[in-house]
Amino acid sequence: MKNAKNFLFTAFLFLSTVCFSPQSANPLANTEWNGIANIPSPEEITFKFSNDTIDLVFQETLRKK
């Protein structure tokens, strides 16, 4: 009986630590990254990060002169 109580207490502590621990903050949240994607032709793009989504925005087609 004592072993069962110890096991249940240990399992409860482990699960409460895993389930109720605060989630880490997203370091990319509310940032924008600009660049050029060369697939299939050069395009200026922006990645907009929020807490749980990523938006990919195509800005303007770059033309080689």
Biopython code that builds the backbone (N, CA, C, O; Angstrom):
import numpy as np
from Bio.PDB.StructureBuilder import StructureBuilder

atoms = [
    (1, "MET", "N", (0.821, -1.192, 0.000)),
    (1, "MET", "CA", (0.000, 0.000, 0.000)),
    (1, "MET", "C", (0.874, 1.269, 0.000)),
    (1, "MET", "O", (0.563, 2.260, -0.661)),
    (2, "LYS", "N", (1.972, 1.201, 0.762)),
    (2, "LYS", "CA", (2.858, 2.355, 0.831)),
    (2, "LYS", "C", (3.511, 2.623, -0.521)),
    (2, "LYS", "O", (3.692, 3.777, -0.907)),
    (3, "ASN", "N", (3.866, 1.551, -1.245)),
    (3, "ASN", "CA", (4.468, 1.713, -2.570)),
    (3, "ASN", "C", (3.485, 2.352, -3.544)),
    (3, "ASN", "O", (3.879, 3.176, -4.369)),
    (4, "ALA", "N", (2.223, 1.984, -3.456)),
    (4, "ALA", "CA", (1.208, 2.557, -4.340)),
    (4, "ALA", "C", (1.027, 4.047, -4.046)),
    (4, "ALA", "O", (0.890, 4.849, -4.969)),
    (5, "LYS", "N", (1.026, 4.416, -2.773)),
    (5, "LYS", "CA", (0.890, 5.830, -2.410)),
    (5, "LYS", "C", (2.092, 6.631, -2.912)),
    (5, "LYS", "O", (1.928, 7.731, -3.439)),
    (6, "ASN", "N", (3.289, 6.087, -2.752)),
    (6, "ASN", "CA", (4.489, 6.767, -3.239)),
    (6, "ASN", "C", (4.456, 6.920, -4.755)),
    (6, "ASN", "O", (4.815, 7.969, -5.291)),
    (7, "PHE", "N", (4.022, 5.863, -5.441)),
    (7, "PHE", "CA", (3.940, 5.932, -6.895)),
    (7, "PHE", "C", (2.929, 6.990, -7.335)),
    (7, "PHE", "O", (3.223, 7.794, -8.220)),
    (8, "LEU", "N", (1.747, 6.998, -6.732)),
    (8, "LEU", "CA", (0.726, 7.980, -7.090)),
    (8, "LEU", "C", (1.174, 9.401, -6.781)),
    (8, "LEU", "O", (0.923, 10.314, -7.567)),
    (9, "PHE", "N", (1.832, 9.596, -5.650)),
    (9, "PHE", "CA", (2.336, 10.923, -5.297)),
    (9, "PHE", "C", (3.404, 11.384, -6.284)),
    (9, "PHE", "O", (3.393, 12.538, -6.712)),
    (10, "THR", "N", (4.319, 10.500, -6.647)),
    (10, "THR", "CA", (5.368, 10.829, -7.616)),
    (10, "THR", "C", (4.766, 11.119, -8.986)),
    (10, "THR", "O", (5.174, 12.071, -9.652)),
    (11, "ALA", "N", (3.802, 10.312, -9.410)),
    (11, "ALA", "CA", (3.143, 10.541, -10.702)),
    (11, "ALA", "C", (2.404, 11.876, -10.691)),
    (11, "ALA", "O", (2.444, 12.610, -11.679)),
    (12, "PHE", "N", (1.732, 12.200, -9.594)),
    (12, "PHE", "CA", (1.026, 13.476, -9.491)),
    (12, "PHE", "C", (1.997, 14.653, -9.588)),
    (12, "PHE", "O", (1.723, 15.618, -10.300)),
    (13, "LEU", "N", (3.115, 14.586, -8.889)),
    (13, "LEU", "CA", (4.106, 15.662, -8.942)),
    (13, "LEU", "C", (4.670, 15.827, -10.355)),
    (13, "LEU", "O", (4.822, 16.947, -10.843)),
    (14, "PHE", "N", (4.974, 14.716, -10.997)),
    (14, "PHE", "CA", (5.515, 14.779, -12.355)),
    (14, "PHE", "C", (4.500, 15.378, -13.318)),
    (14, "PHE", "O", (4.835, 16.278, -14.089)),
    (15, "LEU", "N", (3.275, 14.896, -13.284)),
    (15, "LEU", "CA", (2.245, 15.389, -14.200)),
    (15, "LEU", "C", (1.889, 16.848, -13.927)),
    (15, "LEU", "O", (1.634, 17.603, -14.865)),
    (16, "SER", "N", (1.866, 17.250, -12.671)),
    (16, "SER", "CA", (1.557, 18.648, -12.379)),
    (16, "SER", "C", (2.687, 19.559, -12.847)),
    (16, "SER", "O", (2.435, 20.691, -13.260)),
    (17, "THR", "N", (3.903, 19.090, -12.791)),
    (17, "THR", "CA", (5.031, 19.880, -13.278)),
    (17, "THR", "C", (4.970, 20.030, -14.790)),
    (17, "THR", "O", (5.217, 21.117, -15.313)),
    (18, "VAL", "N", (4.648, 18.961, -15.493)),
    (18, "VAL", "CA", (4.590, 18.991, -16.958)),
    (18, "VAL", "C", (3.362, 19.755, -17.444)),
    (18, "VAL", "O", (3.470, 20.583, -18.349)),
    (19, "CYS", "N", (2.231, 19.496, -16.873)),
    (19, "CYS", "CA", (0.976, 20.072, -17.357)),
    (19, "CYS", "C", (0.795, 21.537, -16.990)),
    (19, "CYS", "O", (0.216, 22.296, -17.767)),
    (20, "PHE", "N", (1.268, 21.944, -15.845)),
    (20, "PHE", "CA", (1.000, 23.287, -15.373)),
    (20, "PHE", "C", (2.186, 24.234, -15.468)),
    (20, "PHE", "O", (2.116, 25.364, -14.983)),
    (21, "SER", "N", (3.279, 23.785, -16.089)),
    (21, "SER", "CA", (4.422, 24.679, -16.224)),
    (21, "SER", "C", (4.128, 25.717, -17.306)),
    (21, "SER", "O", (3.485, 25.397, -18.305)),
    (22, "PRO", "N", (4.585, 26.943, -17.124)),
    (22, "PRO", "CA", (4.324, 27.981, -18.132)),
    (22, "PRO", "C", (5.051, 27.674, -19.432)),
    (22, "PRO", "O", (6.179, 27.180, -19.426)),
    (23, "GLN", "N", (4.399, 27.970, -20.535)),
    (23, "GLN", "CA", (5.021, 27.737, -21.828)),
    (23, "GLN", "C", (6.012, 28.845, -22.108)),
    (23, "GLN", "O", (5.830, 29.987, -21.686)),
    (24, "SER", "N", (7.075, 28.486, -22.833)),
    (24, "SER", "CA", (8.088, 29.488, -23.143)),
    (24, "SER", "C", (7.540, 30.470, -24.174)),
    (24, "SER", "O", (6.724, 30.104, -25.021)),
    (25, "ALA", "N", (7.989, 31.699, -24.095)),
    (25, "ALA", "CA", (7.533, 32.740, -25.013)),
    (25, "ALA", "C", (8.163, 32.538, -26.383)),
    (25, "ALA", "O", (9.279, 32.032, -26.498)),
    (26, "ASN", "N", (7.445, 32.934, -27.407)),
    (26, "ASN", "CA", (7.933, 32.820, -28.776)),
    (26, "ASN", "C", (8.879, 33.981, -29.064)),
    (26, "ASN", "O", (8.441, 35.131, -29.065)),
    (27, "PRO", "N", (10.170, 33.715, -29.311)),
    (27, "PRO", "CA", (11.110, 34.814, -29.529)),
    (27, "PRO", "C", (10.888, 35.552, -30.850)),
    (27, "PRO", "O", (11.362, 36.677, -31.007)),
    (28, "LEU", "N", (10.177, 34.940, -31.801)),
    (28, "LEU", "CA", (9.930, 35.584, -33.097)),
    (28, "LEU", "C", (8.619, 36.365, -33.136)),
    (28, "LEU", "O", (8.331, 37.027, -34.133)),
    (29, "ALA", "N", (7.828, 36.302, -32.081)),
    (29, "ALA", "CA", (6.519, 36.956, -32.080)),
    (29, "ALA", "C", (6.660, 38.452, -32.317)),
    (29, "ALA", "O", (7.552, 39.107, -31.777)),
    (30, "ASN", "N", (5.755, 38.975, -33.142)),
    (30, "ASN", "CA", (5.683, 40.402, -33.475)),
    (30, "ASN", "C", (6.953, 40.918, -34.155)),
    (30, "ASN", "O", (7.384, 42.047, -33.920)),
    (31, "THR", "N", (7.542, 40.068, -35.003)),
    (31, "THR", "CA", (8.700, 40.497, -35.794)),
    (31, "THR", "C", (8.401, 40.283, -37.270)),
    (31, "THR", "O", (7.507, 39.517, -37.629)),
    (32, "GLU", "N", (9.156, 40.967, -38.123)),
    (32, "GLU", "CA", (9.053, 40.819, -39.575)),
    (32, "GLU", "C", (10.437, 40.586, -40.141)),
    (32, "GLU", "O", (11.401, 41.233, -39.731)),
    (33, "TRP", "N", (10.536, 39.658, -41.088)),
    (33, "TRP", "CA", (11.804, 39.337, -41.730)),
    (33, "TRP", "C", (11.624, 39.534, -43.218)),
    (33, "TRP", "O", (10.737, 38.935, -43.826)),
    (34, "ASN", "N", (12.461, 40.368, -43.810)),
    (34, "ASN", "CA", (12.401, 40.650, -45.240)),
    (34, "ASN", "C", (13.524, 39.908, -45.957)),
    (34, "ASN", "O", (14.601, 39.685, -45.404)),
    (35, "GLY", "N", (13.244, 39.536, -47.199)),
    (35, "GLY", "CA", (14.266, 38.859, -47.991)),
    (35, "GLY", "C", (13.821, 38.688, -49.420)),
    (35, "GLY", "O", (12.769, 39.183, -49.825)),
    (36, "ILE", "N", (14.628, 37.985, -50.175)),
    (36, "ILE", "CA", (14.327, 37.711, -51.579)),
    (36, "ILE", "C", (14.288, 36.205, -51.771)),
    (36, "ILE", "O", (15.240, 35.498, -51.443)),
    (37, "ALA", "N", (13.175, 35.726, -52.305)),
    (37, "ALA", "CA", (13.027, 34.308, -52.631)),
    (37, "ALA", "C", (13.254, 34.147, -54.128)),
    (37, "ALA", "O", (12.647, 34.863, -54.925)),
    (38, "ASN", "N", (14.114, 33.223, -54.517)),
    (38, "ASN", "CA", (14.453, 33.010, -55.924)),
    (38, "ASN", "C", (13.736, 31.790, -56.504)),
    (38, "ASN", "O", (14.325, 31.049, -57.291)),
    (39, "ILE", "N", (12.492, 31.573, -56.132)),
    (39, "ILE", "CA", (11.753, 30.419, -56.632)),
    (39, "ILE", "C", (10.482, 30.892, -57.286)),
    (39, "ILE", "O", (9.650, 31.426, -56.553)),
    (40, "PRO", "N", (10.234, 30.769, -58.521)),
    (40, "PRO", "CA", (11.155, 30.475, -59.620)),
    (40, "PRO", "C", (11.899, 31.721, -60.090)),
    (40, "PRO", "O", (12.932, 31.601, -60.749)),
    (41, "SER", "N", (11.402, 32.910, -59.770)),
    (41, "SER", "CA", (12.096, 34.146, -60.132)),
    (41, "SER", "C", (12.215, 34.996, -58.867)),
    (41, "SER", "O", (11.459, 34.779, -57.920)),
    (42, "PRO", "N", (13.142, 35.957, -58.824)),
    (42, "PRO", "CA", (13.325, 36.749, -57.612)),
    (42, "PRO", "C", (12.060, 37.517, -57.214)),
    (42, "PRO", "O", (11.500, 38.274, -58.007)),
    (43, "GLU", "N", (11.629, 37.304, -55.983)),
    (43, "GLU", "CA", (10.458, 37.980, -55.415)),
    (43, "GLU", "C", (10.850, 38.529, -54.049)),
    (43, "GLU", "O", (11.481, 37.832, -53.255)),
    (44, "GLU", "N", (10.482, 39.762, -53.776)),
    (44, "GLU", "CA", (10.707, 40.319, -52.451)),
    (44, "GLU", "C", (9.581, 39.838, -51.547)),
    (44, "GLU", "O", (8.403, 40.000, -51.869)),
    (45, "ILE", "N", (9.948, 39.243, -50.413)),
    (45, "ILE", "CA", (8.954, 38.663, -49.507)),
    (45, "ILE", "C", (9.179, 39.185, -48.092)),
    (45, "ILE", "O", (10.254, 39.681, -47.753)),
    (46, "THR", "N", (8.147, 39.059, -47.286)),
    (46, "THR", "CA", (8.215, 39.398, -45.874)),
    (46, "THR", "C", (7.529, 38.297, -45.079)),
    (46, "THR", "O", (6.390, 37.932, -45.370)),
    (47, "PHE", "N", (8.219, 37.770, -44.081)),
    (47, "PHE", "CA", (7.618, 36.855, -43.127)),
    (47, "PHE", "C", (7.173, 37.683, -41.934)),
    (47, "PHE", "O", (7.988, 38.375, -41.324)),
    (48, "LYS", "N", (5.892, 37.623, -41.592)),
    (48, "LYS", "CA", (5.357, 38.327, -40.431)),
    (48, "LYS", "C", (4.962, 37.277, -39.395)),
    (48, "LYS", "O", (4.070, 36.460, -39.627)),
    (49, "PHE", "N", (5.639, 37.314, -38.252)),
    (49, "PHE", "CA", (5.408, 36.348, -37.192)),
    (49, "PHE", "C", (4.523, 36.958, -36.116)),
    (49, "PHE", "O", (4.714, 38.107, -35.717)),
    (50, "SER", "N", (3.553, 36.178, -35.652)),
    (50, "SER", "CA", (2.762, 36.558, -34.482)),
    (50, "SER", "C", (2.914, 35.425, -33.469)),
    (50, "SER", "O", (3.770, 34.558, -33.643)),
    (51, "ASN", "N", (2.114, 35.418, -32.436)),
    (51, "ASN", "CA", (2.274, 34.398, -31.397)),
    (51, "ASN", "C", (2.099, 32.981, -31.916)),
    (51, "ASN", "O", (2.823, 32.079, -31.494)),
    (52, "ASP", "N", (1.151, 32.767, -32.823)),
    (52, "ASP", "CA", (0.891, 31.402, -33.266)),
    (52, "ASP", "C", (0.734, 31.262, -34.777)),
    (52, "ASP", "O", (0.332, 30.199, -35.250)),
    (53, "THR", "N", (1.040, 32.303, -35.547)),
    (53, "THR", "CA", (0.918, 32.207, -37.005)),
    (53, "THR", "C", (2.119, 32.854, -37.691)),
    (53, "THR", "O", (2.830, 33.677, -37.114)),
    (54, "ILE", "N", (2.317, 32.447, -38.951)),
    (54, "ILE", "CA", (3.326, 33.049, -39.819)),
    (54, "ILE", "C", (2.622, 33.467, -41.100)),
    (54, "ILE", "O", (1.965, 32.648, -41.742)),
    (55, "ASP", "N", (2.751, 34.732, -41.477)),
    (55, "ASP", "CA", (2.199, 35.218, -42.731)),
    (55, "ASP", "C", (3.343, 35.464, -43.702)),
    (55, "ASP", "O", (4.350, 36.075, -43.341)),
    (56, "LEU", "N", (3.191, 34.992, -44.928)),
    (56, "LEU", "CA", (4.169, 35.216, -45.978)),
    (56, "LEU", "C", (3.561, 36.200, -46.954)),
    (56, "LEU", "O", (2.520, 35.922, -47.548)),
    (57, "VAL", "N", (4.206, 37.363, -47.131)),
    (57, "VAL", "CA", (3.671, 38.426, -47.976)),
    (57, "VAL", "C", (4.618, 38.620, -49.156)),
    (57, "VAL", "O", (5.806, 38.883, -48.971)),
    (58, "PHE", "N", (4.076, 38.486, -50.385)),
    (58, "PHE", "CA", (4.828, 38.791, -51.586)),
    (58, "PHE", "C", (4.644, 40.276, -51.859)),
    (58, "PHE", "O", (3.515, 40.755, -51.964)),
    (59, "GLN", "N", (5.747, 41.007, -51.973)),
    (59, "GLN", "CA", (5.623, 42.455, -52.124)),
    (59, "GLN", "C", (5.588, 42.868, -53.588)),
    (59, "GLN", "O", (4.524, 43.220, -54.098)),
    (60, "GLU", "N", (6.694, 42.835, -54.258)),
    (60, "GLU", "CA", (6.762, 43.330, -55.625)),
    (60, "GLU", "C", (7.738, 42.470, -56.398)),
    (60, "GLU", "O", (8.765, 42.061, -55.856)),
    (61, "THR", "N", (7.442, 42.193, -57.637)),
    (61, "THR", "CA", (8.360, 41.394, -58.445)),
    (61, "THR", "C", (9.596, 42.200, -58.779)),
    (61, "THR", "O", (9.501, 43.324, -59.272)),
    (62, "LEU", "N", (10.757, 41.624, -58.511)),
    (62, "LEU", "CA", (12.010, 42.284, -58.859)),
    (62, "LEU", "C", (12.369, 41.934, -60.292)),
    (62, "LEU", "O", (12.273, 40.776, -60.698)),
    (63, "ARG", "N", (12.772, 42.908, -61.037)),
    (63, "ARG", "CA", (13.112, 42.686, -62.434)),
    (63, "ARG", "C", (14.585, 42.971, -62.655)),
    (63, "ARG", "O", (15.107, 44.000, -62.225)),
    (64, "LYS", "N", (15.241, 42.052, -63.325)),
    (64, "LYS", "CA", (16.652, 42.238, -63.636)),
    (64, "LYS", "C", (16.780, 43.239, -64.767)),
    (64, "LYS", "O", (16.035, 43.175, -65.745)),
    (65, "LYS", "N", (17.721, 44.163, -64.641)),
    (65, "LYS", "CA", (17.931, 45.177, -65.679)),
    (65, "LYS", "C", (19.185, 44.875, -66.448)),
    (65, "LYS", "O", (19.538, 45.613, -67.368)),
]
sb = StructureBuilder()
sb.init_structure("model")
sb.init_model(0)
sb.init_chain("A")
sb.init_seg("    ")
for serial, (resi, resn, name, xyz) in enumerate(atoms, 1):
    if name == "N":
        sb.init_residue(resn, " ", resi, " ")
    sb.init_atom(name, np.array(xyz, "f"), 0.0, 1.0, " ", f" {name:<3s}", serial, name[0])
structure = sb.get_structure()
